[in-house]
Amino acid sequence: MFVALLQIIQILLTVLWWIIIIQAILSWLVAFNVVNTHNDFVRQLLYALGRMTEPLYRPIRRILPDFGALDFSPLVVLLILQIVNR
């Protein structure tokens, strides 16, 4: 029973890992005007990914100093997820 619970948690952490990676890549594509945010699907996808990840980023952003346009909170969350997953 305990092993099954750990496997479920590991799967959820892996899914969260991929959500953060997809959000980062999509935000870069938007920043470099490869993907247009006037497209409804892209806008809804960005909104949904932001709603899923913002509660994870918010506490990290309070701790990290301001680096201007660079946001290192996804990187910190990915490192924390990797540590927890081990």
Beta strands, then each sheet from edge to edge (+ up, - down):
end
